[in-house]
Amino acid sequence: MKAIYGKKIYIVILVVLVAVCILKMLSPAIAATKDVYKVCSNCHTMHASQDAIFIREGNAPEVSSLGNCVECHGRYRWMLLKMDCLGCHARNVNGADSIVLFGDPSYKVPQVAHNGTDLAAGNFRLAFGMGNESKGHNVHGFGINLTTVDLMNLPPGYDSGRDPSNIKYDQFSDVGQIMCAGANGCHGNRNQTSHIEAMRGSHHTNDAILQLGANFTETNQGTTPGLSYRFLYGVHGGEDSDWQATVSSTDHNEYKGASSPSAPTTYGDTDTISEFCGECHGMFHGGSASPWLRHPSDIPLPNSGEYTGYTAYSATIPLARPSIADGSSSSSTVTLGTDIVMCLSCHRAHASQYTKILRWDYKNSDLSTALAGCAVCHSSKN
Amino acid sequence: MLMKMNRCHSDKIVFGLFFVFCVASLVCALLLSAPLTAQSGTYLDSAHGNSSYGVKRVGYGFPDYTKGLCAHCHEQHASIDGAEPDPAGGGPDKYMLLAENFSGAVQQPYSQSHDVCFSCHYGVGTLQSTAFYNESYSSTFGGEAAASSNIFDTFNKASYHNLKDVLTVASNNWSGTFSAANSNPCSVCHNSHLARRINANQGNPGFTAISKPSSHSTLWGSVSTERMNYYTAYYRAPFSVGANPASDPTKHEPDGVSRSYTSNEVQGSNLPDYVTFCNDCHNSIVSSYTLGRNLYAIDWTASGDQHGKGDGAGSAMGDLKAPYTSDGTSGGTQVDSTNFVTSCTDCHEPHGSSNEYLIRTTVNGSAVSITTSGKWYSLCITCHSLTGDHTWHTIGNSCNGSGCHDHGSNF
């Protein structure tokens, strides 16, 4: 009896091992997939039907015969997706949660529009009804809240010669607004017109190398959209685990910068966050020395004069790093002459409650408040 | 029992630590939640940076920013809502300024576009939201009637500080601070982020508007060691318009307040040391494109000019008028033992004048009009009575002709 029981144990173990090997051979990607994305049905639907109920989630209305728009507005979304970008990332615009637990097992999804504590990139809800205040990128998908009339459809400072996308930004697109991803967007591969195609595989990528902490390394960052900082193709950086829901001088993203600005000519050569912004705002990214024609970006903050007043990392007016060492965590240390002024030193990425997507209230009627951001670096102008 | 007491004691320790933690957290939360604000500092104290009377540009495509904001002078991207705001000049300008810093114009006539400062320091057509005036020194500090003047018009007067010459001298002497190709000549004497509003605070040198070219990052005149009474013990402020020369106390420059000649203010405690300031440039040879020659190097030392520390006491030729008398009044006697020292601004305008050589139109409370070149009689008699060999001088004669009375002459 004892011998038969022992034999059965060995058989079970053997079967399990074989099953694992088979699975690994057939689907190597599964072994590399983040644990949280293993449940496919969180995002995908095989037949757009569950329990005889048609599945089509998210707010993009169903509209027929819309060409490429069908990827979100069609009856069946591309890549068997249940919802569009905002279906996951703006699940409840009026809700207080900036991070939503979603799916089974539940995992954290950063929200781009909500009524709670802002994350690092800002909050599109703050830009609703912004008119010409330019409080946010007029991203498509929020309907009347962010309309085509709120901003022009050509990014300020756009220079196609500085846009490394081989499709370029199309200012005459029917949408008239920026998309989340793709050639007319920010995230994913901007060599794709479709913003869903642009993001293909990104969410499935094991991006441990981007997470600040023991596994962080810049090696291989930027090689795919999924291995790029916040899915911004090519960009390096260190991702804060909660998207700066909690933020301090020792708890924040780490951005990549350069000691002098450059305009990548081929896609994928981008590695700094300011170079990325320059893909669409290229005229604003340039200049290597005084007298400056435009505010410096991808330039080290000098270790002299008024700039010596910047002594500790400011999460409100952050600086980028020329490199981020393996295993790095967020650092409060500032090295003047090395750490770098970047676009995000003054602006949020998505939106803010302030004009021109600035990080502080530049239009406040109180001059001290209006100058507060400038004075962090320009300490003699306080 | 012992165990119970130990647990009780440890509970207290835990509670105490918890209490301290709560208090510390509360304090941190309060501190960290404080909104980001600039501390009051040098720019906010400046004329440009003041939230009540500071810079405020108006123009097509320019937002309604609060007064004093950087954006009024500096355009971070030379683009607002996709286009360059007024004055739209075909692209960004150096130092991200709203217009070209300095065109390099070699002389008059200046136009508004020649110097970025003229964008606002201008008459009709100023980009400043509310029209404002910068009167002459004679008016602001000497009491002469205001003429609704502005800096631009002043630099287009008969005599003026040639802006190109100013920048050339500065870039030659202080190349680490000023560049002939990139700097603004106004900034040679004024740091636009520091200069304060002395024209509304005439008697308070803490509101000085000037910075020495050799020390651009600091104001000059704001501390006691940078005042005329520190430069010399023999300074006496001229009368201002409306003074009663027969009386003491009476009105003196720079603020027209009635004071005794013995007061610290009349002795120069409320006047920046303009001698040291001006001599940053003028104590050496300065080339003048306007005049086509070099200017005389000013020597205000004891071995130099008699209007300076050079010994001019006891002259039998030209008695001094009040307030340069024994009691500061017209009834006083000559003080042969006192070698009075003047400030450059006692006689000269800093920007421009309808008189030649930037001679003021009001000196020591009296009008000065030099209608013929070189004939400065009306200037000299504001402070001097003519005696002895000078009785033959009339208004038609020249004081400084034939090298009689010039900077550098020994009588």
Interface residues (C-beta under 8 A of the other chain):
Chain A: N132 S134 M152 L154 P156 G157 S248 M283 F284 S290 P291 W292 L293 R294 H295 T316 C346 T355 W360 Y362 K363 N364 S365 D366 L367 S368 T369 A370 L371 A372 G373 C374 A375 V376 S379 S380 K381 N382
Chain B: L32 P35 L36 T37 A38 Q39 S40 G41 T42 Y43 L44 G49 S51 G54 P63 D64 Y65 T66 K67 G68 L69 C70 A71 Q76 H77 A78 S79 D81 G82 G91 P92 D93 K94 Y95 M96 N101 N182 H193 S217
